[in-house]
């Protein structure tokens, strides 16, 4: 693992560094659990990501098998106007392929309670740059099912 900070940016060499990023640079609420995104069809771990205008809905397309799925509860909240939904996540280097992980913060600091906060972090496969592409509060319950919808 070689998670490191270069100037104001976090950089890593693989999935383990992406997971470690949640502890090194926590958002408003520190993650209690981190889950790495994997394609259910082919087990691929590299994705092209698309988000809505508010960055609270994310869908990912597996680079290996080209399957697209919504992450978490994104399908329920995805904008109906297609023009509002076409924000592709892109690294400052111009690449759009990322390893992805989701950090969950629970209400009661226990892994079986409702989700309070969700943070989606990405690591660019080209230059290793790591950052958050979505970060938001969950305002409904029950919400623990989101842990299984990465």
N, C-alpha and C positions, 0 to 999 in steps of 0.2 A: 504494500500500500504506500502510495507516495502523494497523498493529498497535500497540496501546498498552496500558498498564497503568493501570487506574483503581482506586484503593485496592488491594485484593489480587486483583483480577480482570483477566484479559486480555480485550480486546475488539478486534474487527476488522470490516472492512467487506466482506470477500469471501474467496473461495477462496485467493487469494495470501496473505492474512493468516493463514488457517488453516495453510497450509504453513509459513509463517515461524514460527509458534508452536512448532513442534518444536525449532527452534534457540534460541528465546528462553526457553523454559521446559522444558528436557529432563527426562525422567524418569530412572529409575535408570541407564539406558543411553541415550546419545544416538543418535538415528536416523541411519543411514547413507543411507537412501533413504525418501522419502515418496511415497505414491501416493494421489491423490484418487479417492474412490469415484464411479463413474459407472454408471448403469443400462445394462446390456448391451442392453436392448430399445429404450429411447427416448433414451438419453444424458442423462437427468435427473440432477441433482446434489443434490437435496433429498430427505431420507429421514425416515421415522419409524423409530426404532430400538428394538429390544427386546433385553434381555440376560438371561442366567440369573442365579441367585442369587449366584454367585461372580464375575460380570462377566468371564468368560473365554470366553463364547460370545455372539456378536452376530448378529442377523439384522436386515435392513433392508427396508423397504417403500418403494418409489419413490412419491413424492407425485404425480408426473405420470402414471404408467401403472398404479399400484397393484400392481406385481409385487413379490413378496417373495423374497429369497434369503438364505442364510446367508453370512456373511463368513468368510473364511479357512477354518478347519477346524471351524467352529461346528456344522455338521450332525452330524459324527461324535461330538461331545461334548454335544449338546443334551440336557437332562434329559428323561427319559421321563414324569415326573410333570408334567403341565401346570401345576399350581399352583406348581411351583418355577421356571417359566420365564417368568412374566408380570411382568417388571419393565421397564416402558417408560421410556426415557430422557426426562427432562423438564427443561427449563431452570428456573431459579429464577423466571423471569417467567411460568411456566405453559405456555409453548409447547412443542411436541414435534416441530418440523420443523428438521432440521439438515443442513448441509453436513458431509461426513465425509471424513476422510483417515486413512491408516494409515502409521505410521512403523515401519520395520524396522531392527533392529540385527543385524548379521551376526557370526558367531563370529570370522572372520578379518579383519574390516574390509574385506572385498572383496565386491562385489555378487553373486558367483556362489557364495559359501559358504552354509552352512546358517544359518537364522534363529535367533538367540539370544533376541531379545526383540521383542515386538509392543506398540505403543501405538496406540490408536484415539482420535483427537481429533475433537471436533465444534465447529461454530460455529452458534449459534442464529440462524435467519434473521430473527427478530423484533427482538432487541436486540443481536446481534453478539457475545454472550458466548462465549468459547472455553474449552474445558477437555477433560480426558481422561475418556472413559466406560469405557475398558477398558485394562488395562496388565498384561501378564503374560509370564512366561518360557516359551519353547518347550522342552519336555523330551524331544524325540525328534528323530530324523533318519532319513533325509534330510527336510529341511523347506523347501527353497528354493521348492517349488511354492506355498507360501503367498503369495508375491509376486504370483502370477497370480490369486489368489482374493479380491481386495479387492472 
